[in-house]
């Protein structure tokens, strides 16, 4: 009986092996039944047959989003409470604030929403009722309060690892999707960066919600960002159907229109993207107007009115006001303006190739009419030249779209402020007031002590009795019993919107930049005997207290403005003035300790255009030297170390290799070698520039980390060709206005490029 049973078991065990040997399909379906070891080549072949052969990396769609490097910084690691405290402290400071309050408050709300969504998603995935932190607060962790005691039926507290039902998990994921949707509504770039730093459970939370509720708009919106697609294939792997459905359900939400417009930019559908952004701007401005007329604006003015009256326009930083989320400033309108300016600039660059294909003979260069939208769309795609008139129309389109981009970028810059600091006259007057106040305080203190000594000496208390009952409030009284004058306050600084710096008539009280001589920074600081001497030395540097409101996209916007002026064909003298103004602001852009330095594609393109066009505007220094922060006292000597030519050459090569290795655009050996060669070529071209040599060792973190890819992009190539080949055309409209309107000749002589052309 035992022998028959063993024989039967052996036959049963041999059946699958025989079938597996006869049928290869069964071998792939039942690999665990094969006892023979498989070779590595056979394992790779079977793995390749099971999975589709693709070399593309599958990542979330939000990792492809534009300008995500601009929002990297320590704000991602700071505790939310500390970040919120910094935001209110920044808001309470006098203008110009170090960081744009609208962006700062949005960062706080994004961090809070992402943190709460992460907690909900992780708990829903693990199936626990509460997080470990909350469980430790509500349950005992002692001998009779832990989970082990509860499992034995002992103790008083419950366990924090109670299992959740499927319905409760779904509700938690729904709430997490709503919070993530709120974060993407505020700022999709900041939310994308924040979710990339969070738990991986967030990537699947929206997908799980849509499995049970396919009509959830918030889950659809979040899943659009978290859907896995092949790397660097966003345009080919993205459909707009989900965004179209969301917009049909919520037509008054401008955030969805912004997301669809950015997606259309990836697809090179610039005309439709401009329409979405224009509609979103109209909705945003209407909502903002209703909010200002409502109760929220009245509460905001009541909260801030008293503090501003006491401090002369500034707020008390020691007691910053607390604002509701609805009363906090919003950054949505600047986002829309920035994106639309980028769209118009891209549309202008699209027509450069067509405009330079063939020079139309006998064309009237003074006629600069605005083409219709239908004609603009027909010329947006490069095609073969059919007639000379098409090149002329394309040149008109280049200038038309460049003016529109310039208008939007100037409107974007109007949200931020700049202060030239304290002028030399005000600084000298303030120093004199400080000297007078210090001398009065010394005389008052000496008189008070002398009177106290005399009083107590007459009473017989002696010197000890005269010093012991000395009241500290006596220092603030004059000898005649009247109160002493308080210390002089700093005079209020003049603050300008950044857009005013690029007007036809900039403010007159700006410190000249660049300075004709840099000898001032080479003077060794004097020996400071007291605090007043230190203040005088600090105020001795012109422009040392310049300040600008930082925005993560400010550097990109400033250099976009220069590209727009290049396409509009602004005169070289006016263009040089705008370039110096951009360099003045760029050297002050510093978002630390909230933001790290941002990579700016427009800055890289501008540097290449200036080099390719042979510096047609006449910059006297290299652009990196103009934008470098002013060296601090004591740094100049460190940068002037003696080095041999071989050491300098090797140092330039090592720097080029390090920068190329950290470049995101380098993905193979060919691009790495090209990047190293391009950086070495730029360094050799600038080696004879004395200003460049002086600033090469004085980089602060903002300049050292914000280097750009030095290879020519398509946009830089097109604009460089426009500078060298496009004929200079002067619009006749300015001359007509100059003749017809009397009394305004001086004002109308300079064309205001910031007005642009009104959209239909």
TAVENLIN-V909188 format. One record per backbone hydrogen bond with DSSP energy under -0.5 kcal/mol. CO is the residue of the C=O (numbers start at 1). NH is the residue of the N-H. Records with the same first field share a line. If there is no record, write none. Layout:
CO: NH ; NH
This chain:
1: 5
2: 6
3: 7
4: 8
5: 9
6: 10
7: 11
8: 12
9: 13
10: 14
11: 15
12: 16
13: 17
14: 18
15: 19
16: 20
17: 21
18: 22
19: 23
22: 24
23: 27
24: 28
25: 29
26: 30
30: 33
31: 34
33: 35
39: 43
40: 44
41: 45
42: 46
43: 47
44: 48
45: 49
46: 50
47: 51
52: 54
57: 59 ; 231
59: 229
60: 63
61: 64
62: 65
65: 68
67: 70
68: 71
69: 72
72: 596
73: 76
74: 77 ; 78
79: 83
80: 84
81: 85
82: 86
83: 87
84: 88
85: 89
86: 90
87: 91
88: 92
89: 93
90: 93
92: 315
98: 550
100: 104
101: 105
102: 106
103: 107
104: 108
105: 109
106: 110
107: 111
108: 112
109: 113
110: 114
111: 115
112: 116
113: 117
114: 118
115: 119
116: 120
117: 121
118: 122
119: 123
120: 124
121: 125
122: 126
123: 127 ; 128
127: 164
131: 135
132: 136
133: 137
134: 138
135: 139
142: 146
144: 156
146: 150
147: 151
148: 152
149: 154
150: 153
160: 130
162: 129
165: 169
166: 170
167: 171
168: 172
169: 173
170: 174
171: 175
172: 176
173: 177
174: 178
175: 179
176: 180
177: 181
178: 182
179: 183
180: 184
181: 185
182: 186
183: 187
187: 191
188: 192
189: 193
190: 194
191: 195
192: 196
193: 197
194: 197
195: 198
199: 202
200: 203
201: 204 ; 205
202: 206
204: 208
205: 209
206: 210
207: 211
208: 212
209: 212 ; 213
213: 216
215: 217
216: 220
217: 221
218: 222
219: 223
220: 224
221: 225
222: 225 ; 226
223: 227
225: 62
227: 61
229: 59
230: 233
233: 237
234: 238
235: 238
240: 244
241: 245
242: 246
243: 247
244: 248
245: 249
246: 250
250: 253
252: 254
253: 257
254: 258
255: 259
256: 260
257: 261
258: 262
259: 263
260: 264
261: 265
262: 266
263: 267
264: 269
265: 268
268: 270
269: 273
270: 274
271: 275
272: 276
273: 277
274: 278
275: 279
276: 280
277: 281
278: 282
279: 283
280: 284
281: 285
282: 286
283: 287
284: 288
285: 289
286: 290
287: 291
288: 292
289: 293
290: 294
291: 294 ; 297
294: 298
295: 299
296: 300
297: 301
298: 302
299: 303
300: 304
301: 305
302: 306
304: 308
305: 309
306: 310
307: 311
308: 312 ; 313
311: 314
315: 317
316: 319
317: 320
321: 323
324: 327 ; 328
325: 328
331: 335
332: 336
333: 337
334: 338
335: 339
336: 340
337: 341
338: 342
339: 343
340: 344
341: 345
342: 346
343: 347
344: 348
345: 349
346: 350
347: 351
348: 351
349: 352 ; 353
351: 355
352: 356
354: 357 ; 358
358: 360
360: 363
363: 365
364: 367
366: 368 ; 732
369: 371
372: 376
373: 377
374: 378
375: 379
377: 380
387: 390 ; 391
388: 391 ; 392
389: 393
390: 394
391: 395
392: 396
393: 397
394: 398
395: 399
396: 400
397: 401
398: 402
399: 403
400: 404
401: 405
402: 406
403: 407
404: 408
405: 409
406: 410
407: 411
408: 412
409: 413
410: 414
412: 415
413: 416 ; 498
416: 498
417: 549
418: 496
419: 547
423: 427
424: 428
425: 429
426: 430
427: 431
428: 432
429: 433
430: 434
431: 435
432: 436
433: 437
434: 438
435: 439
436: 440
437: 441
438: 442
439: 443
440: 444
441: 445
442: 446
443: 447
444: 448
445: 449
446: 450
447: 451
448: 452
449: 453
450: 454
451: 455
452: 456
453: 457
454: 458
455: 459
456: 460 ; 461 ; 462
457: 460
461: 465
462: 466
463: 467
464: 468
465: 469
467: 470
471: 474
472: 475
473: 476
474: 477
476: 484
478: 481
482: 478
496: 418
497: 500 ; 501
498: 501
499: 502
500: 503
507: 510
518: 521
519: 522 ; 523
520: 523
526: 528
527: 529
530: 534
531: 535
532: 536
533: 537
534: 538
535: 539
536: 540
537: 540
538: 541
540: 542
541: 544
543: 546
547: 419
550: 100
551: 554
553: 557
554: 558
555: 559
556: 560
557: 561
558: 562
559: 563
560: 564
561: 565
562: 566
563: 567
564: 568
565: 569 ; 570
571: 575
572: 576
573: 577
574: 578
575: 579
576: 580
577: 581
578: 582
579: 583
580: 584
581: 585
582: 586
583: 587
585: 588 ; 589
586: 589
588: 590
591: 594 ; 595
594: 75
599: 601
600: 604
601: 605
602: 606
603: 607
604: 608
605: 609
606: 610
607: 611
608: 612
609: 613
610: 615
611: 614
615: 618
622: 626
623: 627
624: 628
632: 635 ; 636
634: 638
635: 639
636: 640
637: 640
638: 641
644: 648
645: 649
646: 650
647: 651
648: 652
649: 653
650: 654
651: 655
652: 656
653: 657
654: 658
655: 659
656: 660
657: 661
658: 662
660: 663
663: 666
665: 667
668: 672
669: 673
670: 674
671: 675
672: 676
673: 677
674: 678
675: 679
676: 680
677: 681
678: 682
679: 683
680: 684
681: 685
682: 686
684: 687
686: 689
688: 690
689: 693
690: 694
691: 695
692: 696
695: 698
700: 703 ; 704
701: 705
713: 717
714: 718
715: 719
716: 720
717: 721
718: 722
719: 723
720: 724
721: 725
722: 726
727: 729
729: 731
731: 735
732: 736
733: 737
734: 738
735: 739
736: 740
737: 741
740: 742
741: 744
744: 748
745: 749
746: 750
749: 751
751: 753
752: 755
